[in-house]
Amino acid sequence: MTTPAPPPGPTTPAAPPGDPDAARSPGLALLDADVVTCRACPRLVAWREQVGRERRASFRDQEYWARPVPGFGDARARILVVGLAPAAHGANRTGRMFSGDRSGDFLFAAMHRVGLANQPTSVHADDGLRLTGIRATAPVRCAPPANKPTPDERRACAPFLAREIELVDPTVAVVLGAFGWAALLETLRDLGWDVPRPAPRFAHGAEVRVARGERTLTLLGCFHVSPQNTFTGRLTPAMLDAVLLRAQALAADAPGGR
């Protein structure tokens, strides 16, 4: 008996939204293409496409991306920002990491204040936002129900994060929240980095350096830029600015810093 083909996804562009920096790296362009065509996790595929069909009332006239979301930013970034996963009505709608929601508003405003972004807002994929020296990514590339990926979903997505780390070769990682912290440490260990056992615990302001041969990477912990943290004052603009400024200083001091 022939197995029926899966139903087509929502009508969306055939390629990821334009990231001009990805064009500088054939490896990143290939990674982006592999990310946006992934259908490895049935639960995530079903959810991201359901959200794209049903849409939030305020975005009912917009066409949702509703696919996995590639990383965004400088292809030669010394600083990598690692979050959790795309938001259902944020990056799952716009197709660009952290764009179109309040978490992104908070993050990119801080990047602009410290000179890493050319503008303080990130509304849609063609709004002219450019990042310099920094790149934003996530361990899970599809919007998960209740913003909670499963361990299996995180593991299925891990090769994308691993490839991005190898291609970009950052010297600092600003990690937003405990989920991203654990995922990044696990991926680094899989890549052969010397990650301590037991793994360092996440905390805001935590600073951990790992090595692989002559390469080093410093992880900086930061509370996630989610509204539940920023609206309650658990994470303030000054706190995020301080982490980004520390990341800039570490990146500038690293061998070959730029």
N, C-alpha and C positions, 0 to 999 in steps of 0.2 A: 504494500500500500504506500503510495507516495505521500510524503509529509508535506502539507501545505506550506507555502512560503509565508514568512511573518508579514503582518500588515505593514505597509509603508509608514515611515515616520511622518511628522508634520512637514508641510511644505516650507523649506528653509533654503538659504543659499547653499550651493554645492561646495563652497570653500569657507574656511573660518574667516571671521571678520578681519579686516586688514590690520596687521601689526607690522608697520614698516620696518621694525628692527629685525623681525624674523627673516626678512629677505637678505639680511647680511650674512646669514648662516644657513647654508644648504641643509645642515644637520637639523637645525631647529625647524626649518620649513617641513622637512620630512616627518619629524616628530609631531608637529602640529597636525599634519595630514593623517597620521596614524591615530592620534588622540580623537579627532572629531568623527572618525568613522567607527569607533569602538562600540560594540554591543555586547560586551562580555558579561555584564551583570543584569539579568532579566528584570529584577526589581527596580533598579535604577533607570533602565531604559523605559520601563512602563511609567514610572513616576514623572520623569522629565518630560516625556511626550504628553502625558495627561495634563500636566501643568501648562504646556504649550498650547493645548487645545482649549482648555477651560479658561485660562487667563484670569488675572485679577481685574476687577471692574475698572480700575484706573488705567489699565493698559489694554483694554479690550480691543482697541483699534490697532495695536501694534503686532507685528509678526515676531513671535518668539523664536530664538535660536533653537532651544530644546534639544541640544546635543551636548556631548562632552565639551569642556572649555579648555583650550590650551593656555599655557602661561603667557604673560604679557610683559613687555618691557625691554630693556637694553639687552641685546644679544651677548654683550661682553660685560655684563654686570658683575661688579665685585660684591654686591649685596643681593641676596636672594630673600624675599619675603615668603614665608611658607604659612598658609592659612589652614583651612579645614576642607571646604568643598564649596562649589558655586551655590549661591542662594537661588531658590526656586524662581523668584520674580526679579532677581538681580542679574547675575551673570548668565543664568539659564535663559533669560530674556534677551540680554544684549549680546551675548557671545564673547564678552571680554571679562577677564578675571577682575572681581571686585567692582565692576561697573554697574551703575544703575540702582544702588541701594544705599541705605544709611551707613552700613559698614564701610563701603567704598568712599562715601562722602568724607567720613572721618579719616580714613587712611590716606587718601590722595591729598586732602587739605594739609595733612602733616608733611607729606613728601614735598609739597610745594613750599611750605614754610622753611624747610631746611635745604631747599635748592635741588631736590632730586626729581621734580616734576615741573613741567612748563606752565601748568595751570592747576588750580585747586579743586577742580570738579571733574567727575568722570561719569558722564550721562549716557553716552552710547558709543558704539565702536568707531564712529567717524567724527568724533567731536574735537579731534586735533590733539588729544593728550599724548605727550611724549615723556618717557622716563629716561633719566640719564644716570648710569651707574647702579641701577637697581632694577630688579625684575620680580614680579609677583606670580606666585604659583600655588598649587594646593596638592595634597596627597591623593585626594579623590576628585575626579574631574567632572562627575555628574552631580546634579542636585539630588540629595537624598531625602526621603520622607522624614519629617520632623528634624531635619538637619543632623541625622544620626546614621552615618554609614556603618555597616557591619564589619567585623574583622576580615571576613572573606572578601568584601568589596574593597577594603583598603589594600589587601594583599594583591588583588587583581590589578589594581591601579599602580602599584609600587614601581613596576618597570618604567612607567612614564616619568615619574619623579627621578628615578635613577639616571635615565638618559638625559634629562634636563640638567641635572647636576654635572654630569660628565661633559656635556656640551658647553655649558656656560662657565663652569670652573670658578664659582664664587669663592671668596675668602671669608665672608661673613654671612650667616643666616639669621634673620630676624624671624623668630618662630612665634606665631600668634596662637597661644592656647596649648593646653596639655595634649590634645589629640594630634596636632601637627608636630609637637615636640617628640612624642613617642614614635610617630610614623617616620619622621626624618631620621631619628637615631637608628631605627630598625633598617631603613634603607641604606644608611651609611655603613652599618655593620655588614649588610649583604654585599656592598661594594668593596669591602676589604679595609674600611677605615677602622682605626684602633679606638673603638667605643668601649668605655669602661663597663664592667659588670660588677654589681648591678648598675643599670643605666642611670645616669644623673636624673634627678627629679626636676620636673618643671616648676618654675616659680617666676613671677614677674621680676625682672632684673637679674635672673640667673645668667651666668656666663660660663660656658664650657668650651674648651678647645680640644679638638680631635685631630688626628694626623693619619696620613697614609703616605709612607715614604717621606719625601721632602715637602709634601703639600700639607697645609694646615687649614682648618675651617673652624671658626669661632661661632658657636651658637649663642644667641641672645634671646632669652625668654621675655615675652611681652603678653599681657592679657589680650585676649582676642578683641578685635574692634567691633564686636557685636553690639547692638543697641542695649542689650541687658547689662553690658559692662559700661558703655559710654553714657547712657542715660542716668545711671545710678551713681556715676562718679567713681566707680571702681577703676576705670581707666580714663584719665583726663588728657586733654591735648598736650599739656606740659609733660606728662609721663611718656606719651608716645614720642614726642619730640626728643626727649632725652635718650630714648633707646635708639632712634634713628641717628642722632648726632654721635652716639657712641659707636654705632655701626660704621658711620663715615670715618671716624678717627681710626678705627681698627683697620678698615680697608685701605686707608691712606698709608698706614704704617706697615702693611704687609709687603713682602717682596714683590716688586713689580706693581705696587699700588698706583692707582690712577684716579 
